[in-house]
């Protein structure tokens, strides 16, 4: 190889290595959620905060975090770590952690109460949690969450909440717009203040997902609807290839949408029938419900009228990545089933899937309904 070609090739390799390294350094410490209490004292310098983040095993590199801090802290938009106690997560990216520490409202109020909302929960699950935590009537809580004036306020204030939530066929306008996580809430907080906190967090998570994947022309409502299905159809988080299989599930649904094929998802039927996944049994009558959500019937050929629950950021990421950079491995798959161990098996045709099901039954791995 001539020397004149060697330098450009080496330069490209170095640049790619640097870009890859930077990307790796901004990623979460681990895939699974693990909360860590973190304190910033008055007068702590950015270097001190970053050093303590490394000690708490919340970031991968103290040096890179400091570099990231300097590169992203501008005169117009400075990063200013606020003193206080925080509840951070090892599953959060460097950007998420910095955004949290830059938000004075994110610090734990000593007069607050800790309330955990489930990932993948329905609005009624969130309402029940609020009711139990604040000694309120759950129906009153739901009524306040569905209040038209309040919903319009959320539409006006948060980018991801659009007029699509006002569709008359939607059961609860803010279904799918509440982010399941652990929060420190004021002891005297109102239902709508709590709900807005959940909406605000979902807004930040969703926008972060789109920013990370450089996705433009966003239809937040449809993507949240698909992500809510992926949330319940995907593999268990304990699965070794969890994120890859989750993206595969998302891509199967996106492949179906692309050719106008029904999503055919049982989890949408559970929502239509107001039944619980994993405990209730679906009937023929349930599959025939026609309400804008049920993709197993003949009334919803594409995306449901709205989300069937809240989605985790993993499920949102899987859908966004499936749109932006589909994995070649799953581009021709339109079917999947899960076995007893929650492993996902993908197929290109219905005939192939029937063979998979037969084999799973022979191996006593078929999950009987």
N, C-alpha and C positions, 0 to 999 in steps of 0.2 A: 504494500500500500504506500502511495506517495505521501511525503511528509505534509504537502499542502492540504491533503484531505484529513490528516490525523487530528490537527488542532480543532477544526469545526466539530468533528465527531466527539472528541473529548469534552468540548464545551457543551454540546447537547446532552451528553451523559451526566455531566456535573449539574446542569440546570434541572434536568429531570429528577436527579437524586435530591436536589435541594427542595424542589416543589413537593416531591413525595414525602420528604422528611418533615416539611412544614405542615402538610396535611395531616400526617400521623400525629404530630405534636399537638394539634388542635382537637383531636378526637378524644372521647371520654376515656377515663382510666379503665373502665370495665363496661361490659354490655348490660349487666343486670343492675337494677336499682339498689343502692346502699347509701343510706343517709349518714351524714357526718355533721356534727355540731361544730361551727366555726365562729371564732370571735375576732373582731377588729376593735382594738382599743383606740381611744382618742389620741391623735397625734401619730399613729402608726404610719410610717412612710410606705410607699408602694412596694419598695424592695422588701420591707419587713412582711407585708401582707403576702407577697408572692413566695417568700421563703417559708412562711407558715403553711401556705397551701401545699407546698411540696412535702413538708413534714407530715401533713395530714393525708398525704397520698391522694390528693385531689387533682393534681396536675402531673404531667410526665417530666417536664424540664423547667427548672427555675430560670435558666438562662433564656430559653425560648419564650417563656411567659413574660419575662421582662421586656424582651424585644417586641413581642406582640403588643404589650402595653404601650410602649413608646410609639410604635408605628400606627396604632389605632386611636391614640389620644391626641386629638387636634385642638387648636385654639377654639374652634366653633363647637366641637363636641368632645370635651375633655372627659377622660375616665377618672373619676374621683371616688376612690373606695370610701364608703361611709362606715363610720364606727357603729358597732352593734353586734348582736348575736344572730347568726344565720344558720339555717338548716340546709346544707348543701348536699349534692348527690354525686357519687362517683360515676354515675351514668351520664352526667351532663358534660357537654363539650367545654373547652376553655372559654369560648365566647359566651355560653350560657352562664358560666360561673362569674365571669367579669360583669355581665349585664346585671346579674343579681346583686353583686357587691357594689355596683354603681347606682343602685336603686334604694334610696333611703326607706321607702315604704316596704321593702322586702325584709328588713331586719325584724327579728322576733320582738314583739311587744311583751314586756314582762307581765302586763295585765291581760294577756291574750290566752286563748285556749287552743290546744292542739286538736285539729280535726282532720282525719284521713278519709279521702274520697276514693272509691275504687276505680282503677283503670278499666275502661270498657263498660262502665256503669251507665244505666239509663238515667234520664232526668228524674224519674221517680225514685231511683236509688239515692241520688244526690239530695233530693227533697227529704227523704226519710232520714238521712244522716243529719241534715240540718235540724229537722224536727226533734230528733232524739237528743242532739247536742244542746239545743236551746229550749227544750221543753215546750214545743209548739205543736199545733195540729198539722199533720202532714198535708191534708187537703188545702189548708190555708196557705202553706208554704208553696205548693204547686200553683195555686191561684196567683200568688204574688210573682212567681217566676214567669208565668204566662201572661201577666198583665200587659195589654197592648201598648200602653204609654211607656212602660219600662222597656219592652222589646224594641220599640222605636228608638229609644235612647241608646240602646246597644247598637242598633243599626247605624245611627248617626255618629257614634263614637269610635267603633271598632271596625277596621277594614275588612276583616273576614266575615262579619255579619252583614249580609246583604238582604235586599227585599225578597229574596227567594224564600226566606223563613216565614213569610206572610201567606204562603200558599194555603188556601182553605182546607186542603187535604192533609196538612201536617198536623200531627197530634199535639206536639209541644214545640213552639217556635225555636226555642233554644236547645232542643235536643241535639246532641252532638257538638255543642259549642262550650261545654263545661269540661275543664281539664282535670282528670283524676290525679290527685297527688296529696301530699300532706301539707296542711296550711296552719299557720298560727293566726287565728282570727280574734278580733276584739270581742270581749265578753258581752258587750252591749251592741254588737253588730246587728243590723237589720237583715232580713232575708235578701233584699235586693242588693245590699252592700256585699254580702257574701257571694251572691250569684255573679255580681259584676267582677269580683276578684277571680272567680273561676273562668269567666269569659275572657278577662284580660290576660290570664295565663295561657289559655288556649290560643288567643290571638298572637302572643309572643312566640309560642312553640311552632305554630303553623307558619308564620312569616319567616322564622329561622330556618325551617325546613326548605321553604322555597328559595331563600337566599343562598343556602348551602348548595342547592342543586341548580342555581342560576336559572330558575324557571320563571318565564314571563307569561302574560296572558292568562292569569289565574282565574279559574272558576272554583272558588273556595267551597261553595256549597256542594257541588257534585263530587269534588275530591274528598271532602269529609264524609259524604254518604258512602262512597266506595271504601274509604279507610275504615269506617265503622263496621262494614261487613268483613273486611280482611282481619280486623281485630278479633272476631269470633270464629272465623274459619281457619285462621293460621295455626301453626304448630305451637306447642307449649314452649315457654321461654327456657325450659331446661333442656330442650333439644339441642344437640351439639351444633347443628347447622341452622339454628333458629332464624337468623336474619336472612340467610340465603333462601330458605324455604318460605319465609314470610314474603319475600319479594317475588318468589315463584307464584305464590297464591295470588298476590296482587296482579301479577302479569297475566295470569289465566283470566281473571275478570276483565282486565283491560283488553285482552285479545278478543274476548266475547263482545265487549262493547264496540270494538272496532268493526266487527262484521255484522252488527245488529242482532247478535245472538242473546237470548235470555240469560240472565245471570244464574237463574235456577238455584238460589241460595236458601237453604232451610232456615238460616238465622233470621232472614227477613220475614219468614212465615211466623216464627215465634213472636216477633214484634207485632205483627198484624193481629195475631190471635191473643196478644197480651199474656203469653205464656213464658215460662222461664227456661232458658237453655240448660240442659243437663238434668232437669228435674221433671218437667212436664212432657207429655207425649203428644205429638201432633196427629191430627185426624185428617181424613179425606176432606171434611168440611173446611178445616183450617187451610189446606192447600188451595182451596177454591175461593178464599177470601179475595175480594177485589177492592183495595183501598188505597192504592198508590205506593204501597210499600212491598207487598207480597210478590217477589220475583218468581215464585213457583207456580203462580196462576197464569192466566192469559192476559191480565190487565197491565202488567208492567214489563214491557219488552226490553227496557234498558235500565238506566240508573233509577233507583227509587226516588220518590218525591223529596226525601230528606234522609239524614242519618238515622240509624236505628239505635244509636248509643254514642257515647264519646269514644274516641280512638286514642291510643297511646301515640307518642311521637314516632315510635318504631313503625307502626302501621301507616302513619301519614308519610313517613320517609319512604316506605316501600312503594306506595302508590306514586309519589312524585318521581322516584327513581325509575319506576316502571314506565312512566311517560317520557322522561328525559333520556334515559339510557337503558333501554330494555336489555336484559341478559339474553344472549344468543341461545343459551341453554333452554330457555322457556318460550321462545318466540312462536313455536308451533304447537303449544299445548293449550287445550281447551277444557280439560277435565282434571280433577284430582279427588282423592279420598284420603282419609286419615285412618290409621290402624289403631289398635288398642293402646299402643305406646305413643300415640299422637304423632308418629312419623307420617309425613305426607308423601303420597305416591301420585305422580303426574302421568297423564296419558294424552295422546294426540287425538284419539277418536273414542267414541262411546264404546265401540267394540273392544278396543284395547283396555278401556277401563273395566269392562265386564270381566275380562280375563284376569285383571289385577284383583278384583273383588273375589273371584273364584279361588285364586291362589291364596289370598289372605284367609279365606274361610277354611281352606284345606290346612293351613298352618295354625289355625285357631287364633288368628290375629284380627279377625273381623270384629268391628265394634257394632254389636247388635243394637238396633234402635228399640 
